[in-house]
């Protein structure tokens, strides 16, 4: 488990409770490079073909 799991769980909990869509997460600012930015990168796969992305989304 990552040391930042609490931050990631909190972010996802708020997103789920607010019925947040993948596009909302994609358009939200996440400081780079943090563990919770992985949530944004994960959301991108719902709207883009990951095989066409650069290394940084």
PDBQT receptor file of N, H, CA, C and O in Angstrom, charges set to zero:
ATOM      1  N   UNK A   1       0.852  -1.185   0.000  1.00  0.00    +0.000 N 
ATOM      2  CA  UNK A   1       0.000   0.000   0.000  1.00  0.00    +0.000 C 
ATOM      3  C   UNK A   1       0.893   1.242   0.000  1.00  0.00    +0.000 C 
ATOM      4  O   UNK A   1       1.919   1.279   0.679  1.00  0.00    +0.000 OA
ATOM      5  N   UNK A   2       0.506   2.217  -0.739  1.00  0.00    +0.000 N 
ATOM      6  H   UNK A   2      -0.328   2.187  -1.291  1.00  0.00    +0.000 HD
ATOM      7  CA  UNK A   2       1.259   3.454  -0.839  1.00  0.00    +0.000 C 
ATOM      8  C   UNK A   2       1.041   4.329   0.393  1.00  0.00    +0.000 C 
ATOM      9  O   UNK A   2      -0.017   4.285   1.021  1.00  0.00    +0.000 OA
ATOM     10  N   UNK A   3       2.040   5.112   0.724  1.00  0.00    +0.000 N 
ATOM     11  H   UNK A   3       2.899   5.148   0.214  1.00  0.00    +0.000 HD
ATOM     12  CA  UNK A   3       1.914   6.013   1.880  1.00  0.00    +0.000 C 
ATOM     13  C   UNK A   3       0.868   7.098   1.634  1.00  0.00    +0.000 C 
ATOM     14  O   UNK A   3       0.419   7.744   2.580  1.00  0.00    +0.000 OA
ATOM     15  N   UNK A   4       0.479   7.303   0.396  1.00  0.00    +0.000 N 
ATOM     16  H   UNK A   4       0.844   6.778  -0.373  1.00  0.00    +0.000 HD
ATOM     17  CA  UNK A   4      -0.512   8.319   0.053  1.00  0.00    +0.000 C 
ATOM     18  C   UNK A   4      -1.906   7.741  -0.149  1.00  0.00    +0.000 C 
ATOM     19  O   UNK A   4      -2.785   8.416  -0.683  1.00  0.00    +0.000 OA
ATOM     20  N   UNK A   5      -2.113   6.507   0.268  1.00  0.00    +0.000 N 
ATOM     21  H   UNK A   5      -1.399   5.958   0.702  1.00  0.00    +0.000 HD
ATOM     22  CA  UNK A   5      -3.408   5.848   0.044  1.00  0.00    +0.000 C 
ATOM     23  C   UNK A   5      -4.551   6.633   0.676  1.00  0.00    +0.000 C 
ATOM     24  O   UNK A   5      -5.634   6.710   0.095  1.00  0.00    +0.000 OA
ATOM     25  N   UNK A   6      -4.336   7.212   1.844  1.00  0.00    +0.000 N 
ATOM     26  H   UNK A   6      -3.457   7.149   2.316  1.00  0.00    +0.000 HD
ATOM     27  CA  UNK A   6      -5.393   7.987   2.498  1.00  0.00    +0.000 C 
ATOM     28  C   UNK A   6      -5.864   9.155   1.656  1.00  0.00    +0.000 C 
ATOM     29  O   UNK A   6      -7.064   9.416   1.573  1.00  0.00    +0.000 OA
ATOM     30  N   UNK A   7      -4.936   9.859   1.031  1.00  0.00    +0.000 N 
ATOM     31  H   UNK A   7      -3.961   9.647   1.098  1.00  0.00    +0.000 HD
ATOM     32  CA  UNK A   7      -5.294  10.979   0.156  1.00  0.00    +0.000 C 
ATOM     33  C   UNK A   7      -6.075  10.495  -1.057  1.00  0.00    +0.000 C 
ATOM     34  O   UNK A   7      -7.035  11.135  -1.487  1.00  0.00    +0.000 OA
ATOM     35  N   UNK A   8      -5.656   9.362  -1.602  1.00  0.00    +0.000 N 
ATOM     36  H   UNK A   8      -4.877   8.842  -1.252  1.00  0.00    +0.000 HD
ATOM     37  CA  UNK A   8      -6.334   8.828  -2.783  1.00  0.00    +0.000 C 
ATOM     38  C   UNK A   8      -7.746   8.367  -2.422  1.00  0.00    +0.000 C 
ATOM     39  O   UNK A   8      -8.696   8.632  -3.159  1.00  0.00    +0.000 OA
ATOM     40  N   UNK A   9      -7.882   7.682  -1.294  1.00  0.00    +0.000 N 
ATOM     41  H   UNK A   9      -7.110   7.467  -0.695  1.00  0.00    +0.000 HD
ATOM     42  CA  UNK A   9      -9.198   7.200  -0.871  1.00  0.00    +0.000 C 
ATOM     43  C   UNK A   9     -10.126   8.372  -0.598  1.00  0.00    +0.000 C 
ATOM     44  O   UNK A   9     -11.295   8.335  -0.983  1.00  0.00    +0.000 OA
ATOM     45  N   UNK A  10      -9.627   9.407   0.058  1.00  0.00    +0.000 N 
ATOM     46  H   UNK A  10      -8.677   9.437   0.370  1.00  0.00    +0.000 HD
ATOM     47  CA  UNK A  10     -10.450  10.585   0.354  1.00  0.00    +0.000 C 
ATOM     48  C   UNK A  10     -10.924  11.247  -0.932  1.00  0.00    +0.000 C 
ATOM     49  O   UNK A  10     -12.096  11.604  -1.049  1.00  0.00    +0.000 OA
ATOM     50  N   UNK A  11     -10.030  11.413  -1.894  1.00  0.00    +0.000 N 
ATOM     51  H   UNK A  11      -9.078  11.123  -1.799  1.00  0.00    +0.000 HD
ATOM     52  CA  UNK A  11     -10.386  12.029  -3.174  1.00  0.00    +0.000 C 
ATOM     53  C   UNK A  11     -11.451  11.208  -3.894  1.00  0.00    +0.000 C 
ATOM     54  O   UNK A  11     -12.420  11.762  -4.412  1.00  0.00    +0.000 OA
ATOM     55  N   UNK A  12     -11.274   9.901  -3.926  1.00  0.00    +0.000 N 
ATOM     56  H   UNK A  12     -10.486   9.451  -3.505  1.00  0.00    +0.000 HD
ATOM     57  CA  UNK A  12     -12.256   9.042  -4.600  1.00  0.00    +0.000 C 
ATOM     58  C   UNK A  12     -13.583   9.015  -3.854  1.00  0.00    +0.000 C 
ATOM     59  O   UNK A  12     -14.639   8.964  -4.484  1.00  0.00    +0.000 OA
ATOM     60  N   UNK A  13     -13.551   9.049  -2.533  1.00  0.00    +0.000 N 
ATOM     61  H   UNK A  13     -12.692   9.091  -2.021  1.00  0.00    +0.000 HD
ATOM     62  CA  UNK A  13     -14.784   9.069  -1.741  1.00  0.00    +0.000 C 
ATOM     63  C   UNK A  13     -15.605  10.311  -2.051  1.00  0.00    +0.000 C 
ATOM     64  O   UNK A  13     -16.816  10.223  -2.253  1.00  0.00    +0.000 OA
ATOM     65  N   UNK A  14     -14.961  11.452  -2.089  1.00  0.00    +0.000 N 
ATOM     66  H   UNK A  14     -13.978  11.524  -1.925  1.00  0.00    +0.000 HD
ATOM     67  CA  UNK A  14     -15.662  12.697  -2.417  1.00  0.00    +0.000 C 
ATOM     68  C   UNK A  14     -16.215  12.634  -3.837  1.00  0.00    +0.000 C 
ATOM     69  O   UNK A  14     -17.349  13.043  -4.083  1.00  0.00    +0.000 OA
ATOM     70  N   UNK A  15     -15.418  12.123  -4.768  1.00  0.00    +0.000 N 
ATOM     71  H   UNK A  15     -14.496  11.791  -4.568  1.00  0.00    +0.000 HD
ATOM     72  CA  UNK A  15     -15.859  12.032  -6.156  1.00  0.00    +0.000 C 
ATOM     73  C   UNK A  15     -17.082  11.118  -6.286  1.00  0.00    +0.000 C 
ATOM     74  O   UNK A  15     -18.026  11.443  -7.006  1.00  0.00    +0.000 OA
ATOM     75  N   UNK A  16     -17.065   9.993  -5.600  1.00  0.00    +0.000 N 
ATOM     76  H   UNK A  16     -16.298   9.729  -5.015  1.00  0.00    +0.000 HD
ATOM     77  CA  UNK A  16     -18.187   9.057  -5.670  1.00  0.00    +0.000 C 
ATOM     78  C   UNK A  16     -19.435   9.665  -5.043  1.00  0.00    +0.000 C 
ATOM     79  O   UNK A  16     -20.524   9.560  -5.606  1.00  0.00    +0.000 OA
ATOM     80  N   UNK A  17     -19.287  10.293  -3.891  1.00  0.00    +0.000 N 
ATOM     81  H   UNK A  17     -18.402  10.378  -3.433  1.00  0.00    +0.000 HD
ATOM     82  CA  UNK A  17     -20.435  10.896  -3.218  1.00  0.00    +0.000 C 
ATOM     83  C   UNK A  17     -21.057  12.020  -4.039  1.00  0.00    +0.000 C 
ATOM     84  O   UNK A  17     -22.261  12.260  -3.958  1.00  0.00    +0.000 OA
ATOM     85  N   UNK A  18     -20.245  12.701  -4.821  1.00  0.00    +0.000 N 
ATOM     86  H   UNK A  18     -19.266  12.506  -4.887  1.00  0.00    +0.000 HD
ATOM     87  CA  UNK A  18     -20.723  13.819  -5.640  1.00  0.00    +0.000 C 
ATOM     88  C   UNK A  18     -21.167  13.360  -7.036  1.00  0.00    +0.000 C 
ATOM     89  O   UNK A  18     -21.494  14.184  -7.890  1.00  0.00    +0.000 OA
ATOM     90  N   UNK A  19     -21.174  12.039  -7.259  1.00  0.00    +0.000 N 
ATOM     91  H   UNK A  19     -20.909  11.370  -6.566  1.00  0.00    +0.000 HD
ATOM     92  CA  UNK A  19     -21.554  11.473  -8.558  1.00  0.00    +0.000 C 
ATOM     93  C   UNK A  19     -20.705  12.063  -9.683  1.00  0.00    +0.000 C 
ATOM     94  O   UNK A  19     -21.210  12.395 -10.756  1.00  0.00    +0.000 OA
ATOM     95  N   UNK A  20     -19.420  12.183  -9.416  1.00  0.00    +0.000 N 
ATOM     96  H   UNK A  20     -19.010  11.913  -8.545  1.00  0.00    +0.000 HD
ATOM     97  CA  UNK A  20     -18.470  12.755 -10.361  1.00  0.00    +0.000 C 
ATOM     98  C   UNK A  20     -18.250  11.802 -11.532  1.00  0.00    +0.000 C 
ATOM     99  O   UNK A  20     -18.148  10.588 -11.350  1.00  0.00    +0.000 OA
ATOM    100  N   UNK A  21     -18.177  12.368 -12.731  1.00  0.00    +0.000 N 
ATOM    101  H   UNK A  21     -18.260  13.353 -12.878  1.00  0.00    +0.000 HD
ATOM    102  CA  UNK A  21     -17.929  11.585 -13.933  1.00  0.00    +0.000 C 
ATOM    103  C   UNK A  21     -16.441  11.654 -14.266  1.00  0.00    +0.000 C 
ATOM    104  O   UNK A  21     -15.728  12.530 -13.777  1.00  0.00    +0.000 OA
ATOM    105  N   UNK A  22     -15.983  10.732 -15.095  1.00  0.00    +0.000 N 
ATOM    106  H   UNK A  22     -16.562  10.020 -15.492  1.00  0.00    +0.000 HD
ATOM    107  CA  UNK A  22     -14.572  10.695 -15.486  1.00  0.00    +0.000 C 
ATOM    108  C   UNK A  22     -14.128  12.037 -16.060  1.00  0.00    +0.000 C 
ATOM    109  O   UNK A  22     -13.034  12.509 -15.748  1.00  0.00    +0.000 OA
ATOM    110  N   UNK A  23     -14.964  12.659 -16.895  1.00  0.00    +0.000 N 
ATOM    111  H   UNK A  23     -15.852  12.277 -17.148  1.00  0.00    +0.000 HD
ATOM    112  CA  UNK A  23     -14.614  13.953 -17.492  1.00  0.00    +0.000 C 
ATOM    113  C   UNK A  23     -14.409  15.045 -16.460  1.00  0.00    +0.000 C 
ATOM    114  O   UNK A  23     -13.562  15.920 -16.638  1.00  0.00    +0.000 OA
ATOM    115  N   UNK A  24     -15.179  15.001 -15.382  1.00  0.00    +0.000 N 
ATOM    116  H   UNK A  24     -15.867  14.290 -15.237  1.00  0.00    +0.000 HD
ATOM    117  CA  UNK A  24     -15.006  15.982 -14.311  1.00  0.00    +0.000 C 
ATOM    118  C   UNK A  24     -13.641  15.822 -13.650  1.00  0.00    +0.000 C 
ATOM    119  O   UNK A  24     -12.971  16.807 -13.340  1.00  0.00    +0.000 OA
ATOM    120  N   UNK A  25     -13.240  14.583 -13.440  1.00  0.00    +0.000 N 
ATOM    121  H   UNK A  25     -13.784  13.783 -13.692  1.00  0.00    +0.000 HD
ATOM    122  CA  UNK A  25     -11.931  14.338 -12.825  1.00  0.00    +0.000 C 
ATOM    123  C   UNK A  25     -10.821  14.762 -13.770  1.00  0.00    +0.000 C 
ATOM    124  O   UNK A  25      -9.835  15.362 -13.342  1.00  0.00    +0.000 OA
ATOM    125  N   UNK A  26     -10.974  14.454 -15.053  1.00  0.00    +0.000 N 
ATOM    126  H   UNK A  26     -11.775  13.966 -15.400  1.00  0.00    +0.000 HD
ATOM    127  CA  UNK A  26      -9.961  14.830 -16.045  1.00  0.00    +0.000 C 
ATOM    128  C   UNK A  26      -9.761  16.340 -16.063  1.00  0.00    +0.000 C 
ATOM    129  O   UNK A  26      -8.634  16.813 -16.209  1.00  0.00    +0.000 OA
ATOM    130  N   UNK A  27     -10.831  17.095 -15.918  1.00  0.00    +0.000 N 
ATOM    131  H   UNK A  27     -11.747  16.711 -15.800  1.00  0.00    +0.000 HD
ATOM    132  CA  UNK A  27     -10.753  18.554 -15.984  1.00  0.00    +0.000 C 
ATOM    133  C   UNK A  27     -10.436  19.208 -14.646  1.00  0.00    +0.000 C 
ATOM    134  O   UNK A  27     -10.465  20.434 -14.537  1.00  0.00    +0.000 OA
ATOM    135  N   UNK A  28     -10.138  18.415 -13.635  1.00  0.00    +0.000 N 
ATOM    136  H   UNK A  28     -10.115  17.419 -13.723  1.00  0.00    +0.000 HD
ATOM    137  CA  UNK A  28      -9.771  18.930 -12.317  1.00  0.00    +0.000 C 
ATOM    138  C   UNK A  28      -8.261  19.026 -12.220  1.00  0.00    +0.000 C 
ATOM    139  O   UNK A  28      -7.546  18.139 -12.686  1.00  0.00    +0.000 OA
ATOM    140  N   UNK A  29      -7.778  20.093 -11.619  1.00  0.00    +0.000 N 
ATOM    141  H   UNK A  29      -8.359  20.813 -11.240  1.00  0.00    +0.000 HD
ATOM    142  CA  UNK A  29      -6.334  20.259 -11.450  1.00  0.00    +0.000 C 
ATOM    143  C   UNK A  29      -5.828  19.339 -10.356  1.00  0.00    +0.000 C 
ATOM    144  O   UNK A  29      -6.338  19.361  -9.236  1.00  0.00    +0.000 OA
ATOM    145  N   UNK A  30      -4.837  18.539 -10.670  1.00  0.00    +0.000 N 
ATOM    146  H   UNK A  30      -4.422  18.521 -11.580  1.00  0.00    +0.000 HD
ATOM    147  CA  UNK A  30      -4.120  17.724  -9.699  1.00  0.00    +0.000 C 
ATOM    148  C   UNK A  30      -2.643  18.091  -9.814  1.00  0.00    +0.000 C 
ATOM    149  O   UNK A  30      -2.085  18.041 -10.910  1.00  0.00    +0.000 OA
ATOM    150  N   UNK A  31      -2.008  18.454  -8.721  1.00  0.00    +0.000 N 
ATOM    151  H   UNK A  31      -2.461  18.495  -7.830  1.00  0.00    +0.000 HD
ATOM    152  CA  UNK A  31      -0.580  18.776  -8.790  1.00  0.00    +0.000 C 
ATOM    153  C   UNK A  31       0.201  17.590  -9.351  1.00  0.00    +0.000 C 
ATOM    154  O   UNK A  31      -0.083  16.437  -9.023  1.00  0.00    +0.000 OA
ATOM    155  N   UNK A  32       1.162  17.876 -10.178  1.00  0.00    +0.000 N 
ATOM    156  H   UNK A  32       1.393  18.812 -10.443  1.00  0.00    +0.000 HD
ATOM    157  CA  UNK A  32       1.972  16.818 -10.777  1.00  0.00    +0.000 C 
ATOM    158  C   UNK A  32       3.320  16.802 -10.092  1.00  0.00    +0.000 C 
ATOM    159  O   UNK A  32       3.910  17.875  -9.960  1.00  0.00    +0.000 OA
ATOM    160  N   UNK A  33       3.777  15.855  -9.714  1.00  0.00    +0.000 N 
ATOM    161  H   UNK A  33       3.298  14.984  -9.821  1.00  0.00    +0.000 HD
ATOM    162  CA  UNK A  33       3.578  14.436  -9.735  1.00  0.00    +0.000 C 
ATOM    163  C   UNK A  33       3.244  14.006  -8.314  1.00  0.00    +0.000 C 
ATOM    164  O   UNK A  33       4.115  13.983  -7.444  1.00  0.00    +0.000 OA
ATOM    165  N   UNK A  34       2.016  13.676  -8.087  1.00  0.00    +0.000 N 
ATOM    166  H   UNK A  34       1.308  13.695  -8.793  1.00  0.00    +0.000 HD
ATOM    167  CA  UNK A  34       1.570  13.196  -6.785  1.00  0.00    +0.000 C 
ATOM    168  C   UNK A  34       0.828  11.885  -6.961  1.00  0.00    +0.000 C 
ATOM    169  O   UNK A  34       0.422  11.532  -8.068  1.00  0.00    +0.000 OA
ATOM    170  N   UNK A  35       0.658  11.180  -5.881  1.00  0.00    +0.000 N 
ATOM    171  H   UNK A  35       0.988  11.466  -4.982  1.00  0.00    +0.000 HD
ATOM    172  CA  UNK A  35      -0.041   9.897  -5.951  1.00  0.00    +0.000 C 
ATOM    173  C   UNK A  35      -1.490  10.075  -6.382  1.00  0.00    +0.000 C 
ATOM    174  O   UNK A  35      -2.009   9.255  -7.139  1.00  0.00    +0.000 OA
ATOM    175  N   UNK A  36      -2.154  11.134  -5.914  1.00  0.00    +0.000 N 
ATOM    176  H   UNK A  36      -1.732  11.800  -5.299  1.00  0.00    +0.000 HD
ATOM    177  CA  UNK A  36      -3.561  11.300  -6.273  1.00  0.00    +0.000 C 
ATOM    178  C   UNK A  36      -3.751  11.689  -7.729  1.00  0.00    +0.000 C 
ATOM    179  O   UNK A  36      -4.861  11.586  -8.251  1.00  0.00    +0.000 OA
ATOM    180  N   UNK A  37      -2.692  12.132  -8.395  1.00  0.00    +0.000 N 
ATOM    181  H   UNK A  37      -1.790  12.215  -7.971  1.00  0.00    +0.000 HD
ATOM    182  CA  UNK A  37      -2.831  12.405  -9.814  1.00  0.00    +0.000 C 
ATOM    183  C   UNK A  37      -3.117  11.118 -10.576  1.00  0.00    +0.000 C 
ATOM    184  O   UNK A  37      -3.645  11.153 -11.687  1.00  0.00    +0.000 OA
ATOM    185  N   UNK A  38      -2.774   9.998  -9.985  1.00  0.00    +0.000 N 
ATOM    186  H   UNK A  38      -2.345   9.970  -9.082  1.00  0.00    +0.000 HD
ATOM    187  CA  UNK A  38      -3.092   8.712 -10.588  1.00  0.00    +0.000 C 
ATOM    188  C   UNK A  38      -4.586   8.540 -10.796  1.00  0.00    +0.000 C 
ATOM    189  O   UNK A  38      -5.008   7.839 -11.715  1.00  0.00    +0.000 OA
ATOM    190  N   UNK A  39      -5.395   9.177  -9.944  1.00  0.00    +0.000 N 
ATOM    191  H   UNK A  39      -5.052   9.747  -9.197  1.00  0.00    +0.000 HD
ATOM    192  CA  UNK A  39      -6.848   9.144 -10.114  1.00  0.00    +0.000 C 
ATOM    193  C   UNK A  39      -7.229   9.807 -11.424  1.00  0.00    +0.000 C 
ATOM    194  O   UNK A  39      -8.060   9.291 -12.171  1.00  0.00    +0.000 OA
ATOM    195  N   UNK A  40      -6.620  10.952 -11.703  1.00  0.00    +0.000 N 
ATOM    196  H   UNK A  40      -5.945  11.371 -11.096  1.00  0.00    +0.000 HD
ATOM    197  CA  UNK A  40      -6.914  11.651 -12.956  1.00  0.00    +0.000 C 
ATOM    198  C   UNK A  40      -6.462  10.812 -14.143  1.00  0.00    +0.000 C 
ATOM    199  O   UNK A  40      -7.195  10.673 -15.122  1.00  0.00    +0.000 OA
ATOM    200  N   UNK A  41      -5.270  10.259 -14.060  1.00  0.00    +0.000 N 
ATOM    201  H   UNK A  41      -4.675  10.372 -13.264  1.00  0.00    +0.000 HD
ATOM    202  CA  UNK A  41      -4.776   9.440 -15.163  1.00  0.00    +0.000 C 
ATOM    203  C   UNK A  41      -5.660   8.207 -15.359  1.00  0.00    +0.000 C 
ATOM    204  O   UNK A  41      -5.879   7.770 -16.488  1.00  0.00    +0.000 OA
ATOM    205  N   UNK A  42      -6.162   7.652 -14.264  1.00  0.00    +0.000 N 
ATOM    206  H   UNK A  42      -5.984   8.008 -13.347  1.00  0.00    +0.000 HD
ATOM    207  CA  UNK A  42      -7.076   6.531 -14.362  1.00  0.00    +0.000 C 
ATOM    208  C   UNK A  42      -8.382   6.915 -15.034  1.00  0.00    +0.000 C 
ATOM    209  O   UNK A  42      -8.949   6.127 -15.791  1.00  0.00    +0.000 OA
ATOM    210  N   UNK A  43      -8.860   8.117 -14.765  1.00  0.00    +0.000 N 
ATOM    211  H   UNK A  43      -8.400   8.758 -14.150  1.00  0.00    +0.000 HD
ATOM    212  CA  UNK A  43     -10.109   8.587 -15.362  1.00  0.00    +0.000 C 
ATOM    213  C   UNK A  43      -9.954   8.798 -16.867  1.00  0.00    +0.000 C 
ATOM    214  O   UNK A  43     -10.913   8.626 -17.618  1.00  0.00    +0.000 OA
ATOM    215  N   UNK A  44      -8.763   9.167 -17.305  1.00  0.00    +0.000 N 
ATOM    216  H   UNK A  44      -7.984   9.308 -16.694  1.00  0.00    +0.000 HD
ATOM    217  CA  UNK A  44      -8.516   9.422 -18.722  1.00  0.00    +0.000 C 
ATOM    218  C   UNK A  44      -8.821   8.186 -19.567  1.00  0.00    +0.000 C 
ATOM    219  O   UNK A  44      -9.274   8.310 -20.704  1.00  0.00    +0.000 OA
ATOM    220  N   UNK A  45      -8.578   7.003 -19.021  1.00  0.00    +0.000 N 
ATOM    221  H   UNK A  45      -8.210   6.901 -18.097  1.00  0.00    +0.000 HD
ATOM    222  CA  UNK A  45      -8.791   5.795 -19.829  1.00  0.00    +0.000 C 
ATOM    223  C   UNK A  45     -10.253   5.586 -20.194  1.00  0.00    +0.000 C 
ATOM    224  O   UNK A  45     -10.553   4.817 -21.108  1.00  0.00    +0.000 OA
ATOM    225  N   UNK A  46     -11.170   6.255 -19.501  1.00  0.00    +0.000 N 
ATOM    226  H   UNK A  46     -10.927   6.880 -18.759  1.00  0.00    +0.000 HD
ATOM    227  CA  UNK A  46     -12.584   6.131 -19.840  1.00  0.00    +0.000 C 
ATOM    228  C   UNK A  46     -12.958   6.966 -21.062  1.00  0.00    +0.000 C 
ATOM    229  O   UNK A  46     -14.005   6.743 -21.670  1.00  0.00    +0.000 OA
ATOM    230  N   UNK A  47     -12.104   7.927 -21.425  1.00  0.00    +0.000 N 
ATOM    231  H   UNK A  47     -11.254   8.108 -20.932  1.00  0.00    +0.000 HD
ATOM    232  CA  UNK A  47     -12.447   8.824 -22.527  1.00  0.00    +0.000 C 
ATOM    233  C   UNK A  47     -11.433   8.851 -23.668  1.00  0.00    +0.000 C 
ATOM    234  O   UNK A  47     -11.707   9.434 -24.717  1.00  0.00    +0.000 OA
ATOM    235  N   UNK A  48     -10.267   8.233 -23.483  1.00  0.00    +0.000 N 
ATOM    236  H   UNK A  48     -10.044   7.759 -22.630  1.00  0.00    +0.000 HD
ATOM    237  CA  UNK A  48      -9.241   8.269 -24.524  1.00  0.00    +0.000 C 
ATOM    238  C   UNK A  48      -8.642   6.882 -24.720  1.00  0.00    +0.000 C 
ATOM    239  O   UNK A  48      -8.657   6.046 -23.816  1.00  0.00    +0.000 OA
ATOM    240  N   UNK A  49      -8.126   6.661 -25.895  1.00  0.00    +0.000 N 
ATOM    241  H   UNK A  49      -8.113   7.340 -26.629  1.00  0.00    +0.000 HD
ATOM    242  CA  UNK A  49      -7.400   5.432 -26.181  1.00  0.00    +0.000 C 
ATOM    243  C   UNK A  49      -6.000   5.577 -25.614  1.00  0.00    +0.000 C 
ATOM    244  O   UNK A  49      -5.207   6.373 -26.116  1.00  0.00    +0.000 OA
ATOM    245  N   UNK A  50      -5.687   4.820 -24.576  1.00  0.00    +0.000 N 
ATOM    246  H   UNK A  50      -6.332   4.173 -24.168  1.00  0.00    +0.000 HD
ATOM    247  CA  UNK A  50      -4.401   4.980 -23.900  1.00  0.00    +0.000 C 
ATOM    248  C   UNK A  50      -3.224   4.681 -24.796  1.00  0.00    +0.000 C 
ATOM    249  O   UNK A  50      -2.114   5.136 -24.518  1.00  0.00    +0.000 OA
ATOM    250  N   UNK A  51      -3.429   3.933 -25.859  1.00  0.00    +0.000 N 
ATOM    251  H   UNK A  51      -4.330   3.563 -26.085  1.00  0.00    +0.000 HD
ATOM    252  CA  UNK A  51      -2.333   3.610 -26.765  1.00  0.00    +0.000 C 
ATOM    253  C   UNK A  51      -1.896   4.811 -27.586  1.00  0.00    +0.000 C 
ATOM    254  O   UNK A  51      -0.822   4.791 -28.188  1.00  0.00    +0.000 OA
ATOM    255  N   UNK A  52      -2.720   5.865 -27.620  1.00  0.00    +0.000 N 
ATOM    256  H   UNK A  52      -3.592   5.881 -27.132  1.00  0.00    +0.000 HD
ATOM    257  CA  UNK A  52      -2.367   7.050 -28.403  1.00  0.00    +0.000 C 
ATOM    258  C   UNK A  52      -1.805   8.166 -27.536  1.00  0.00    +0.000 C 
ATOM    259  O   UNK A  52      -1.451   9.224 -28.057  1.00  0.00    +0.000 OA
ATOM    260  N   UNK A  53      -1.713   7.957 -26.229  1.00  0.00    +0.000 N 
ATOM    261  H   UNK A  53      -2.000   7.098 -25.806  1.00  0.00    +0.000 HD
ATOM    262  CA  UNK A  53      -1.240   8.996 -25.322  1.00  0.00    +0.000 C 
ATOM    263  C   UNK A  53       0.270   9.023 -25.245  1.00  0.00    +0.000 C 
ATOM    264  O   UNK A  53       0.935   8.013 -25.479  1.00  0.00    +0.000 OA
ATOM    265  N   UNK A  54       0.812  10.200 -24.912  1.00  0.00    +0.000 N 
ATOM    266  H   UNK A  54       0.272  11.020 -24.722  1.00  0.00    +0.000 HD
ATOM    267  CA  UNK A  54       2.242  10.303 -24.632  1.00  0.00    +0.000 C 
ATOM    268  C   UNK A  54       2.493   9.706 -23.253  1.00  0.00    +0.000 C 
ATOM    269  O   UNK A  54       1.570   9.220 -22.599  1.00  0.00    +0.000 OA
ATOM    270  N   UNK A  55       3.709   9.745 -22.831  1.00  0.00    +0.000 N 
ATOM    271  H   UNK A  55       4.459  10.140 -23.362  1.00  0.00    +0.000 HD
ATOM    272  CA  UNK A  55       4.055   9.180 -21.525  1.00  0.00    +0.000 C 
ATOM    273  C   UNK A  55       3.339   9.897 -20.381  1.00  0.00    +0.000 C 
ATOM    274  O   UNK A  55       3.169   9.318 -19.308  1.00  0.00    +0.000 OA
ATOM    275  N   UNK A  56       2.925  11.127 -20.586  1.00  0.00    +0.000 N 
ATOM    276  H   UNK A  56       3.063  11.598 -21.457  1.00  0.00    +0.000 HD
ATOM    277  CA  UNK A  56       2.374  11.937 -19.493  1.00  0.00    +0.000 C 
ATOM    278  C   UNK A  56       0.888  12.221 -19.658  1.00  0.00    +0.000 C 
ATOM    279  O   UNK A  56       0.381  13.148 -19.026  1.00  0.00    +0.000 OA
ATOM    280  N   UNK A  57       0.187  11.482 -20.459  1.00  0.00    +0.000 N 
ATOM    281  H   UNK A  57       0.599  10.729 -20.972  1.00  0.00    +0.000 HD
ATOM    282  CA  UNK A  57      -1.254  11.648 -20.618  1.00  0.00    +0.000 C 
ATOM    283  C   UNK A  57      -1.603  12.845 -21.418  1.00  0.00    +0.000 C 
ATOM    284  O   UNK A  57      -2.782  13.118 -21.638  1.00  0.00    +0.000 OA
TER     285      UNK A  57
